[in-house]
Amino acid sequence: MARTRAPERTLLPSDEPLSLLRKDGTPVDDSPLSMPDDDVLVELHRRMVIGRRFDTQATALTKQGRLAVYPSSRGQEACEVGSVLALRPTDWLFPTYRDSVALVTRGVDPAETLTLLQGGWHLGYDPYEHRVGPQCTPLATNTLHAVGFAHAARLKGEDVAALVLLGDGATSEGDTHEALNFAGVWKAPVVFLVQNNGYAISVPMSKQNAAPSLAHKGVGYGVPSVLVDGNDVAAVHAVVREALESGGPTLIEALTYRIEAHTNADDATRYRTSDEVAAWLDRDPVDRLEAYLTSRGLLDHARRAAVAAEAEEFAASVRAKLNVDVEPSPEDLFEHVYATTPRHLREQAALLREELA
Amino acid sequence: MTAVVAQESQLSLAGALNRALADALAADPTVLVFGEDVGALGGVFRVTDGLAARFGEQRVFDTPLAESGIVGTAIGMAMNGLRPVVEMQFDAFAYPAFEQITSHLAKLRNRTRGRVELPVVIRVPYGGGIGGVEHHCDSSEAYYTHTPGLRVVTPGTPDDAYRLLRDAIDSPDPVIFLEPKRRYWAKGPLSDERIGFDRAVVRRAGRDVTLIAYGPMVATALETAEAATEEGWDVEVVDLRSLAPFDDETVCASVVKTGRAVVVHEASGFGGYGAEVVARVTERCFHHLHAPVLRVTGFDIPYPPPKLEEHHLPSVDRILDAIGRLQWDDEVVGSCGA
């Protein structure tokens, strides 16, 4: 009797990034990926428009002094939204500091999303409420947290996968190597989504990596690897969904671009040309999906206007929530250092109280 | 009431740790033990001997050889409700995990305002005196005690090894558990009385001077106290056990009583943990001191090769010499440039 055997997922990424939509929004004929359902595509569009408006609003808030700094993800909406909407409610997200749009897409209150950048506290949201790990500023360290979390779920018999977001620069850090290796050995249900936006602050890919692609780095760890067009939200959603459902680890490299500088404090003209930016603007992820949805009759003028209005409303609520002076209590300094505040911290808190009296 | 845990009247410090791990694994299904070579081999010092066989590979397992990976995944597992106890194998091998320990393990409770609790224990066999080659004998306590959010403890006896490790595993806060590897084979009785964190203990009562020691130096301090009786000095020995938080009360009560103190540790002195102890004692007990508080520490050098380590490590003679310099004449105290 012939034994059936599940086909092994290939370790090697494709030579060309997988995609479902060309840059003009026309569908790719022979894509190995399955096009998401229409209602999913419509939702992806809505969330990308809201996400972009949020991003613009947050950038504006830095100019008004409401945020200390903001790392924009404009141009990367397909990665942020496509991957997060692929998560099941029980799955976890482990984001970086650039992934604020991913957080609001996951349902985190925008004010809580921006607490870190506002300076009120290091984290605003409850990770357990949203199943979102703390935004991570040191690069690549969150990859190991995601692997540990997913492995623990496996040990506990829970059907939970983890999606960890990282940038191209983070792949140069040792923790990415260790995380991929652990995930490969443990077969942990973790999806590593590398948003390759071309630059680690100012350092281009050519000075960062000598492998044929960042996705190739999965091969050495026995981790199936995928190269995807990171400005094609349908494709990103499809590969992340498939990876989350695989039950094991996957490394995904999504080719994208950050249209803005690293943060509002950075001057991107010192390291890249306006021609390069213009070329990427031509591959805009929102325009691309809009063109496709319009051609399919899933998006018309009225729907577009409704989504835009919703995004404006969202931005207005962000402004309202952030347009207040945050005055954290100095006493907060001594809270939550340990489960029970030890005596030396109680003494220091008393000293501060005296100073403030 | 103190019941006897070990049927044997005497158990080695490594054996006591093994028993603590076994008892914790048996008591709580969320406890995990993992690290390099902790499975079939039972650890290079055999502290995890037999645990994988008894509790299975789901609970006690070998990891890839990667310290940052071990601590980083332990953080993720603790976020997901487990209580990892990980081994770093040797002190200096823990340095690749330093970022995970200081940036995340120590801070996540605070960063998340108490929403994320990380009950992780990191076992670090530390210190010298075993003829180890380079990178196997560091005393790394100052790095960890300087990091708010971590608890740092170190046992000096098998009994404390058992009880402190059980407390560490029960702790809701991350604990750096420093194991004095030169004392792994020292034997002693075990009880099941819990110590509770943050408490130093007077190991030997005395009247004239307080020796403040911890971990590998506790035995050396006790030996020194015995030798000092020949000089007519009645020496009290305080074993800190908990390096962070620091037990001011026990230490200061002793120094107030004796009026003199010497802090002893293997680690280099400059910027070392002993400096903190001296500062605290000076700040709190100044008017009770008959002499400056002295330190006897390792030299300010990278840890030396095995054939030279005896010159580096604090010895009974060196500590006795420090006691002698504490000026038993109460009238003259630490003159400067005289």
Interface residues (C-beta under 8 A of the other chain):
Chain A: W121 H122 L123 D126 P127 Y128 G133 P134 P138 T141 T143 L144 H145 A146 V147 G148 F149 A150 H151 A152 A153 L155 K156 A162 G174 D175 E178 A179 N181 F182 V185 E335 H336 V337 Y338 A339 P342 R343 H344
Chain B: L32 Q58 T63 P64 A66 S68 G69 V71 G72 T73 A74 I75 G76 M77 A78 M79 N80 G81 L82 P96 E99 Q100 S103 H104 K107 L108 R109 N110 R111 T112 R113 G114 R115 V116 E117 P148 G149 R151 S171 P172 D173 D198 P245 F246 D248
